[in-house]
Amino acid sequence: MRIVQRGRGEEGRDRVTLVPETVDDLWHLSHVLEPGDLVEGDTTRRIQRADDQMRDTGGEREHLHVTIQVMDVEFARFANRLRVGGIIEYCSREDQLGLHHTLNVETHEEITIEKRLKPDQADRLEEAAEATDVPDVAIVTVEEGEAYIHTVQQYGTDEYATITAPTGKGEYAQPRERLFEELGSALSHVDAEAIILAGPGFTKRDAGDYLAEEYTDVSERIATTVDTSAAGDRGVHEVLKRGAVEEVQDQTRIARESELIDELTGRMATGEKATYGVEETAEAAEYGAVETLLVVDDRLRQERQDEGDWDVDANEIIESVEQKGGDVVVFSSEFAPGEQLSNLGGIAALLRYRLN
């Protein structure tokens, strides 16, 4: 994300002009924008026209510059855009004021947001800006007869391709090179600067040797090789847990989340310094016992929009933790650690000391 300008808007609100440069940036914005915020940008809108000289045909689209007061936000992940709906507050055509409109925010389009940024939201924008220059990574896991390609995003991992080619003996057995050839062909179309090759046994090594001979452009992007107990989702989780992605990317959000959720569940299993659930976590925050607060982005958004069922104010918990020197990590609900945290009530904490 490229931040173009910062300043102050009306009533002391933060005003930030920015350009989302990746789908990740759109995802970050979906968790920053809330009802009541102002979003300004260029758009098109169908304008109704009907007079004596022109038959009303349902309207013609015009280019407008609008500012809308946000009512709802939707991250259209597979459409590569962010839909921001609301009421037009300011517009280059006065006759459109007060009408509902949806801004379709896409990558490389400049927008300005005006709101009172909460500390974690400001941090999210900063992290997105810092992550712009971080290389994209693909994780390839291979075992006998199967290969999987996952791309690493800040909102999670996406399964890009699954390749199967039964090897060994039998009527349907195929040469191993066929699996490797399909893998090389698929990887040549993956837009990733670095590739992590992983899997159990020697199959990944043989795949690497094949790629070095037949797909040199792909082979040159292989940054490291990791031993895992399986391929597929399980193998990807092991790669993330062992910090292999962090060796290629200085900051990979989901690797951090995977490490933290493992630390949390490990402490819970042994009765060490950890807690989960909103009431228990709020109590720990009040006593200054929270070292790291873990909260799921979707649940945090629901609570901030008064759509959740917590009896404690989410913002008060976060502010209490930060005032007492704790860290706050907002998990993505679209990745396995976030799902695990959701199953624990959407909020938990690693503690400095145990509470009786």
N, C-alpha and C positions, 0 to 999 in steps of 0.2 A: 504494500500500500504506500502511495506517495502522499505525504501531507504537504499541501501547497501553502496554506496560511492558517494561522491561529489568531484568535482575538476574543473580544467580548461582544455579546449581543445585548439585546434588551433585557432589563431586569437582572443584569449580572450573569446571564447564561453564558456558557462556553460556546464559542463559534469556531468551527473547524471546517476548512475547505480541503477536500481530499480527492484522490483519484484511486479507486480500487483497481489493482493491476492483475489480480488472479481471482479464481473462484473462491479460494480461501478467504480473500479480503471481503467478498460479498457475505460469506458465512460469518465472519467476525462482525460485520455491520448488523447482521440480523440479530445479534445478541447485545448490541449496543443501543439500537433504536427502540424506543418505547412509546406507547400512546402519550400524546401531548407534546412530543418533540416536534421541532420544525425541520423540514428537509427542503432544500432549494435546488432546482436543477432545470435543465432544458428537457422538453418533452413535446409530444404531439397530442392533439386532442381534436375530436370530431366536433365541429361547430355547426349547429343547426342554422340554416338560412332559408327564409321563405318571404318573398315579396312579389310584387306584380310582374317583375321581369324574370324571375327565376323560380321554377317549380321546386318545391322542397323534395330533395332526393335522399334525405336522411342525414345530410351534413357532409362537409368536406374537412379533411384533416388539415390543421394548421400547426406550425411550429410556435410553441409558447415557452416563456420562462415563468415558472411557478414556484411558489412556496406553499407547501401543504403542512397542515397540522396532522401528525401521524395518528391513525386509528388502529391500523393493523400492519404487520410485517410478515412476509412469507419468503423464505429462502427456497427458490425453485432450483434445486441442486442440479438436476439433469437438463435444465434449460439454460444454465449458466447466467442466471439473473436474479435480482432481488426485487420483489414486488412490495412497494410501500404505498399503502392506501390511506387516504385521509381527505380532509376538507381544504379547499384552496383558500389560503389566507391572503396571498398576494399573487398578482398575475399581470402579464403585459396586456391583457384584455379585462377591463373592469367588469364586463357582463358575465364573467366566469367565476367571480368571487362567491364563496359560500357553497359552491358545488363540489360534489365528490369527484376525486380523480385518483388514479393509480400511476405512480412513477415506476417505470420499469428500469431499474438501475443495472447497467451492465459494466463489464470491465472496460477500463480506459475512458470512462465518462466521468467528468468532474461533477461533484455535488457538494453542497454545504449543509452541515448539520448544526443545529443550534439547540442546546439542552444543557442542563446541569449534569456534567459528567461525574458519575460516582468513581471512586478511586480504582475499582477493578475494571471499569469500562475504559478509563483513561489508559490504564496499563495494557488493556487488550489492543487498543489502537497503536500504542507505542510498539508492542511486540509484533504487530502486523507490519508496521513500517520497517522494523529491524529485520524481519524475516524476508523482505523482498529480495535480498541478494543471496539468500540461502539456496543451495542447489537442490533441485528436485531429485527424489530418490525412488527407485523401484526395488522391491524385494522379490527375488525369484527363489522359490522353494521347489526342489526336485527330488523325487524318489523313483524307484523302478516303476516305469509305466505311466508316471504322472508328473506334471509340472504345472506350477501356478505362478502367475505374475500379479503382484499387488503394487499399486502406486501409493506412496505415502503423501497424505495431505495433512494440513493442520487440523482439519475436522475429523480425521480418522484415516483408515486405509480403504482403498477401493480395489475390489478384485477386477483386474483388467482382463485376464484370460485364464481359462482352465484348459489344459492340453492333456489328452489321454492317448496312449498308444501301447496296448498290451505287449509286453516283451516276454522273453523266456521261451518255454516250450508250449506246444499245443497248436490247434488248427488256426487260431486267430492271432498267433504271435507275430510280431513285427520286429524288424531290426531296430536296435536302440537308436541308431542314427536318425530314424524317421521322427522320433520324439524330439531329438535335439535339433533337427532341421526346422520343425514347426516352431520350437521355442525360439530359435534364432530369428526366424522370419517375423514372429510376433514382436520380439524385443526391438527389432530394427524400426518398428513403428511407434515405440513408446518414447514419449518426450520426457526423458529423464537424463540428467547429467551424470548420475552415478547409479550403479546397480550393485546390490548385495546378493550374492549367490549362496544359498543355504539348503540344508537338507541332511538326511541321515546317510551314513555309509559313504561309498565311493562314487555313487551316481553323479553327485554334483561336480566332483572332480572331473569325471569323464565328460560331463556336459561342458565344463569350462574348457577342456582340451579341444572339444569339437568346435566350440565357438571361436577359439583362438585361431583355428585353421580355416574355418568357413565364413565366419562373420567377425572379421577383425574390428570393424567399427563398433560392434556390440562389445566385444572382448575388451577393448580399450576403456570402456566405461565401467567395467567390473572393479569396484573399489576394494572389496574384501569378500572373504568366504567364511561362512559360519556353520559349525556343526549343530544340528538340531535333531530332536528325537522323531520328528515327523515333518511332512510337508503340509501345505495348505494353511488354514487359519492358525492351527496350533503352532506350526513352525514360525509363522510371522510373529506371534506373540513372544516366542522364545528369542527371536532376533531383537525385538524391541526391548525385552527385559534385560538382555545382556549388554545393551548399550551400543550395539553395532551401528545403528543409525546415527547415533550421536557422534560416532567417530567420523562419519561422513558429513553430517550436518551438525554444526555447533549447537544449534538449538532445535530440538524436535519435540514439539509439545506432547505428542502421544507417547513418546518414549518415557517422558517424565511422569505422565499419568499412570502408565503401566508399572513403573517402579514404585510410585506412591501407593497404588492400590495393593500391590504385593506386600509392601511394608505394613499397611493398615491391616490386611487380613492375617499377616503373620503375627502381628502384635495381639490381635483379637484372639487368635488360636491359643496363645500362651498366657493370656490375661495380663499383658504388659500395658504400656502407656498409650491407650487409644480409646476412643469413644465414637458412637454413631447415634443418629436420630436427632431431631431438632431440639428437643427439650434438654437432653443430656449434653449436646454440643453447646447450646446456649449457656448452660450452667458453667461448663468448663471455660467458655470465653469470658464470662463474668468474673471468674476467679483468676483470670490471667494464665490459665494452664495450657492454652492452645499454642502449640509450636507451629503447626501447619493446618489450616482449615481447608477441607476438601468439600466442594459443592458442585452439583451438576448444573450446567448452564440452563437447560430447559426448565428445571425445577425453580431455579433462581428467578427466571423470567416470570414464571407463573405467580410466584409469591409477590414479586414487585408490581404485578398487574392485578393483584387482589383476586387471582383465580385459583390460588392454592388453599391448603387447609392447615397451614402452620399457625399455631397460636402465638408464635414469637415473630417479631419483625426481622426479616432476613438482613436488611440493611444495618440494623442495630448489632446483629451478630458480627457482621463483617467489620464494621467500624470499631467494635470492641476489640476484636482480634488485632487489627492494625494498630490501634492506639496502645496496645500492650506489647507491641513488637513481634507479633506473629505474622506468618505468611499466609496469603490466600491464593489457592489454586482453583480455578474454575474449570471443571472437566467438560469435555465434549460428550454429549449424550449419544453420539453416533459411533462411538468406539467402545470396545469391550470393557475397559476400566470404568467408563461412565455408566455403562449398563449395570456393572457390579455395584457401583456406588448408588445408583437409583434403587437397587434392590435393598439397600441399607437405609432407605428413607431419603436419599438424595443429598445427605449432608453428614460429614464425619470429621474427625480431627485426630491428628497425631499430637500427643500431649507431652509437655515438659515433665510432668509428674502425674502420678495416679491420684484420682479423687476417691475418697472413701464414700 
